[in-house]
Amino acid sequence: MPFHLPYEWLAVGAAACWALASFSSAPASAHLGAIAFTRWRMLFASLLLGAVTTWRGGWGTLDAAALGLLAASGLIGIFLGDSALFGCMNRLGPRRSGILFATHSVFTAVLAWAWLSETLTGVTLAGALILVGGVMLAILFGKRADEAHPWEQVRGTLAVGVVLGLASALCQAVATLMLKPLMASGTVDPVAASALRMVAALGAHGLLWASGAAVARPQNPPTVRVMLNTAWNAALAMGLGMTFILMALQGGSASLVAVLSSVTPVLLLPLLWLAYGRRPPLGAWVGAVLTVTGGALILGR
């Protein structure tokens, strides 16, 4: 990348990318179905990141060991994790799926302690707890009492949606932790690493589609509008957002990167207000204030 930012801001930047991209993900995923949407999403992201990596000459930074690790991370975090996340979103809507996916910061902190011996202490721990609590409050109280938006409806079995949401969070945590030592070495280009993860996930999607499995078929035929939304989402959420995460892992602990990147639902509050004239309820703003307070404690430590 032609610029350098502290890892804390890269993690928040990833959250901002995901917040902006969410406007296109929900309708496109509902139209195509979770598996078909993620397959098209991975195709667009792979083409974009592959082109950028080739232009930058980043493929040479990936040795055999890195290739295997990145491919495994892509299969777990993107192929399995994203498919589960959008399956959850199609059933429970963006708000409820956001609650469940936000638990990835908790999963990451616990697994980082057990796997990488990372610990959060003092002001950093207090800030992380306040931030995560604020995110949860912002999502839990993000629905107005008089709101009847289609995204607030539960489709199918609630338990299935909850399992999918928690599974997506766990996959994200495991995939992040797998890459922490590799990215911290500083020898791997983060754009090339992100591209390889996308290609691995796309390969798995291709095999699933070629198998003829019913779950891989699109629910509705692609339209120009849906494809444009999917391409935009891939560039912003996967091309930029996930690359920011890998860049953040080069200098920051996996726990803090996960915590700071979990603020996406809070960043969505003003965006939803601007886009739809939908003023968030008081409880959501209380959660947002707590999130900002926790983030300030972390960034100012």
C-alpha positions as CSV (number, residue, x, y, z in Angstrom):
1,M,0.0,0.0,0.0
2,P,1.3,3.5,-0.8
3,F,0.4,4.7,2.8
4,H,0.9,3.5,6.3
5,L,-1.6,3.8,9.2
6,P,-1.5,2.5,12.8
7,Y,-3.1,-0.9,13.1
8,E,-5.9,0.5,15.2
9,W,-7.1,2.7,12.5
10,L,-6.8,0.0,9.9
11,A,-9.1,-2.2,11.9
12,V,-11.6,0.6,12.3
13,G,-11.2,1.3,8.5
14,A,-12.1,-2.3,7.8
15,A,-15.3,-1.9,9.9
16,A,-16.2,1.3,8.0
17,C,-15.8,-0.6,4.7
18,W,-18.0,-3.4,5.9
19,A,-20.6,-0.8,7.1
20,L,-20.7,0.9,3.7
21,A,-20.8,-2.4,1.8
22,S,-23.7,-3.8,3.9
23,F,-26.2,-1.6,1.9
24,S,-25.5,-3.7,-1.1
25,S,-25.0,-7.1,0.5
26,A,-28.5,-7.7,2.1
27,P,-30.6,-7.2,-1.1
28,A,-28.1,-9.0,-3.3
29,S,-27.8,-11.9,-1.0
30,A,-31.6,-12.1,-0.6
31,H,-32.0,-12.2,-4.4
32,L,-29.3,-14.7,-5.3
33,G,-29.2,-16.8,-2.1
34,A,-26.3,-16.9,0.3
35,I,-24.1,-19.4,-1.6
36,A,-24.6,-17.9,-5.0
37,F,-24.0,-14.4,-3.7
38,T,-20.8,-15.3,-2.0
39,R,-19.6,-17.2,-5.1
40,W,-20.1,-14.1,-7.3
41,R,-18.6,-11.9,-4.5
42,M,-15.5,-14.1,-4.4
43,L,-15.2,-14.0,-8.2
44,F,-15.2,-10.2,-8.3
45,A,-12.9,-9.9,-5.3
46,S,-10.4,-12.5,-6.7
47,L,-10.2,-10.7,-10.1
48,L,-9.7,-7.3,-8.4
49,L,-7.1,-8.4,-5.9
50,G,-5.3,-10.7,-8.4
51,A,-4.9,-7.8,-10.8
52,V,-3.6,-5.5,-8.1
53,T,-1.2,-8.1,-6.8
54,T,0.1,-8.8,-10.2
55,W,0.6,-5.1,-10.8
56,R,2.4,-4.7,-7.5
57,G,4.5,-7.9,-8.0
58,G,3.3,-9.3,-4.7
59,W,3.0,-12.9,-5.6
60,G,6.7,-13.5,-5.0
61,T,6.2,-12.8,-1.2
62,L,4.2,-16.1,-0.9
63,D,6.2,-19.2,-0.2
64,A,4.8,-22.8,-0.1
65,A,4.1,-22.6,3.7
66,A,2.3,-19.3,3.3
67,L,0.2,-20.6,0.4
68,G,-1.1,-23.5,2.4
69,L,-1.9,-21.4,5.5
70,L,-3.6,-18.7,3.5
71,A,-5.6,-21.2,1.5
72,A,-6.8,-22.9,4.7
73,S,-7.7,-19.5,6.2
74,G,-9.7,-18.6,3.1
75,L,-11.6,-21.8,3.2
76,I,-12.5,-21.4,6.9
77,G,-13.0,-17.6,7.1
78,I,-14.5,-16.9,3.7
79,F,-15.9,-20.0,2.1
80,L,-17.5,-21.3,5.3
81,G,-17.7,-18.1,7.4
82,D,-19.2,-15.8,4.7
83,S,-21.6,-18.5,3.5
84,A,-22.8,-19.0,7.1
85,L,-23.1,-15.2,7.7
86,F,-25.2,-14.5,4.7
87,G,-27.3,-17.6,5.4
88,C,-27.9,-16.1,8.8
89,M,-28.7,-12.7,7.3
90,N,-31.2,-14.1,4.9
91,R,-33.0,-15.7,7.8
92,L,-32.7,-13.2,10.6
93,G,-31.9,-9.9,8.8
94,P,-28.9,-7.6,9.1
95,R,-29.5,-6.4,12.7
96,R,-29.8,-9.8,14.3
97,S,-27.1,-11.3,12.2
98,G,-24.9,-8.3,13.3
99,I,-25.5,-9.2,16.9
100,L,-24.3,-12.8,16.3
101,F,-21.4,-11.9,14.1
102,A,-20.1,-9.3,16.6
103,T,-19.3,-12.2,18.9
104,H,-16.3,-12.9,16.7
105,S,-14.3,-10.3,18.8
106,V,-15.1,-12.4,22.0
107,F,-14.2,-15.7,20.2
108,T,-10.9,-14.1,19.0
109,A,-9.9,-12.8,22.4
110,V,-10.5,-16.1,24.1
111,L,-8.8,-18.1,21.3
112,A,-5.9,-15.6,21.1
113,W,-5.3,-16.1,24.9
114,A,-5.3,-19.9,24.5
115,W,-3.5,-20.1,21.2
116,L,-1.2,-17.1,21.0
117,S,-0.9,-16.3,24.7
118,E,-2.3,-12.8,24.0
119,T,-3.8,-11.0,27.0
120,L,-5.6,-7.7,27.4
121,T,-5.0,-5.8,30.6
122,G,-5.6,-2.5,32.4
123,V,-7.1,0.3,30.3
124,T,-7.0,-1.8,27.1
125,L,-9.1,-4.5,28.7
126,A,-11.6,-2.0,30.1
127,G,-11.8,-0.2,26.7
128,A,-12.4,-3.5,24.9
129,L,-15.2,-4.6,27.3
130,I,-16.9,-1.2,27.0
131,L,-16.6,-1.2,23.2
132,V,-18.0,-4.8,22.8
133,G,-20.8,-4.0,25.2
134,G,-21.6,-0.8,23.3
135,V,-21.7,-2.7,20.0
136,M,-24.1,-5.2,21.4
137,L,-26.4,-2.5,22.9
138,A,-26.4,-0.6,19.6
139,I,-27.6,-3.6,17.7
140,L,-30.0,-4.9,20.4
141,F,-31.8,-1.6,20.6
142,G,-31.3,-0.7,16.9
143,K,-35.0,-1.4,16.0
144,R,-37.6,1.2,16.6
145,A,-40.9,0.0,18.2
146,D,-43.0,1.1,15.2
147,E,-40.6,-0.4,12.6
148,A,-41.9,-3.2,10.2
149,H,-39.0,-3.4,7.7
150,P,-38.7,-6.7,5.8
151,W,-35.2,-7.0,7.2
152,E,-36.7,-7.4,10.7
153,Q,-38.7,-10.5,9.8
154,V,-37.5,-14.0,10.7
155,R,-37.6,-16.4,7.8
156,G,-37.4,-20.0,8.6
157,T,-36.2,-21.5,11.9
158,L,-34.8,-19.1,14.4
159,A,-32.4,-21.7,15.8
160,V,-30.9,-22.4,12.4
161,G,-30.2,-18.7,11.9
162,V,-28.6,-18.4,15.4
163,V,-26.3,-21.4,14.7
164,L,-25.3,-20.0,11.4
165,G,-24.5,-16.6,12.9
166,L,-22.3,-18.0,15.7
167,A,-20.6,-20.3,13.2
168,S,-19.7,-17.4,11.0
169,A,-18.2,-15.5,14.0
170,L,-16.2,-18.6,15.1
171,C,-14.9,-19.1,11.5
172,Q,-13.8,-15.4,11.3
173,A,-12.0,-15.7,14.7
174,V,-10.2,-18.9,13.7
175,A,-9.2,-17.6,10.3
176,T,-7.8,-14.4,11.8
177,L,-5.8,-16.2,14.4
178,M,-4.3,-18.6,11.8
179,L,-2.8,-15.6,10.0
180,K,-1.5,-13.6,12.9
181,P,2.0,-15.1,13.1
182,L,2.3,-15.1,9.3
183,M,1.3,-11.5,8.9
184,A,3.4,-10.4,11.9
185,S,6.5,-11.7,10.2
186,G,6.3,-8.8,7.8
187,T,7.4,-10.9,4.8
188,V,4.1,-11.3,3.2
189,D,2.4,-8.7,1.0
190,P,-1.1,-8.2,2.6
191,V,-2.7,-7.6,-0.8
192,A,-1.3,-10.9,-2.2
193,A,-2.3,-12.7,1.0
194,S,-5.9,-11.4,0.6
195,A,-5.9,-12.4,-3.1
196,L,-4.8,-15.9,-2.3
197,R,-7.5,-16.3,0.4
198,M,-10.1,-15.2,-2.1
199,V,-8.9,-17.5,-4.8
200,A,-9.0,-20.5,-2.4
201,A,-12.5,-19.6,-1.3
202,L,-13.6,-19.2,-4.9
203,G,-12.1,-22.6,-5.8
204,A,-14.2,-24.2,-3.1
205,H,-17.3,-22.4,-4.3
206,G,-16.6,-23.5,-7.9
207,L,-16.3,-27.2,-6.8
208,L,-19.6,-26.9,-4.9
209,W,-21.3,-25.3,-7.9
210,A,-19.9,-28.0,-10.3
211,S,-21.2,-30.7,-8.0
212,G,-24.7,-29.7,-8.9
213,A,-25.7,-29.2,-5.2
214,A,-29.1,-27.5,-5.0
215,V,-27.8,-25.2,-2.3
216,A,-25.3,-23.7,-4.8
217,R,-27.9,-22.7,-7.3
218,P,-29.1,-19.1,-7.4
219,Q,-32.6,-18.5,-6.1
220,N,-33.3,-16.0,-8.8
221,P,-31.5,-15.1,-12.1
222,P,-28.8,-12.4,-11.7
223,T,-29.7,-9.0,-12.9
224,V,-27.5,-6.1,-13.9
225,R,-28.4,-4.2,-10.7
226,V,-27.7,-7.2,-8.5
227,M,-24.3,-7.8,-10.2
228,L,-23.3,-4.2,-9.8
229,N,-24.2,-4.3,-6.1
230,T,-22.2,-7.5,-5.7
231,A,-19.2,-6.2,-7.5
232,W,-19.2,-3.0,-5.4
233,N,-19.6,-5.1,-2.2
234,A,-16.7,-7.3,-3.2
235,A,-14.4,-4.4,-3.9
236,L,-15.2,-2.6,-0.7
237,A,-15.8,-5.3,1.9
238,M,-13.4,-8.0,0.6
239,G,-10.9,-6.1,-1.5
240,L,-10.3,-3.2,0.8
241,G,-11.8,-4.3,4.2
242,M,-10.2,-7.7,4.5
243,T,-6.9,-6.4,3.2
244,F,-7.0,-3.7,5.9
245,I,-7.5,-6.5,8.5
246,L,-4.4,-8.3,7.2
247,M,-2.4,-5.1,7.3
248,A,-3.6,-4.5,10.9
249,L,-2.4,-8.0,11.9
250,Q,1.1,-7.0,10.8
251,G,1.4,-4.7,13.8
252,G,-1.4,-5.3,16.2
253,S,-2.7,-8.1,18.5
254,A,-5.4,-10.3,17.0
255,S,-7.6,-9.5,20.0
256,L,-7.6,-5.8,19.5
257,V,-7.9,-6.0,15.8
258,A,-11.0,-8.1,16.2
259,V,-12.4,-5.8,18.9
260,L,-11.9,-2.6,16.9
261,S,-13.2,-4.1,13.6
262,S,-16.4,-5.2,15.3
263,V,-17.7,-1.6,15.4
264,T,-19.4,-2.0,12.0
265,P,-23.0,-2.0,13.5
266,V,-22.3,1.3,15.3
267,L,-21.0,2.9,12.2
268,L,-24.1,1.9,10.4
269,L,-26.3,4.1,12.7
270,P,-25.6,7.5,11.0
271,L,-25.4,5.9,7.6
272,L,-28.9,4.5,8.0
273,W,-30.1,7.8,9.2
274,L,-28.6,9.6,6.2
275,A,-29.7,7.1,3.6
276,Y,-33.2,6.3,4.8
277,G,-34.1,9.1,7.2
278,R,-34.4,6.5,9.9
279,R,-33.3,8.0,13.2
280,P,-32.0,5.3,15.5
281,P,-33.7,4.9,18.9
282,L,-32.1,6.2,22.1
283,G,-30.8,2.8,23.2
284,A,-28.8,2.5,20.0
285,W,-27.2,5.9,20.7
286,V,-26.3,4.9,24.2
287,G,-24.6,1.8,22.8
288,A,-22.8,4.1,20.2
289,V,-21.5,6.4,23.0
290,L,-20.2,3.4,24.9
291,T,-18.5,2.1,21.8
292,V,-16.8,5.4,21.1
293,T,-15.7,5.6,24.8
294,G,-14.2,2.1,24.7
295,G,-12.5,2.9,21.4
296,A,-11.1,6.1,22.8
297,L,-9.6,4.2,25.8
298,I,-8.0,1.7,23.5
299,L,-6.6,4.3,21.0
300,G,-5.4,6.6,23.8
301,R,-3.8,4.0,26.0
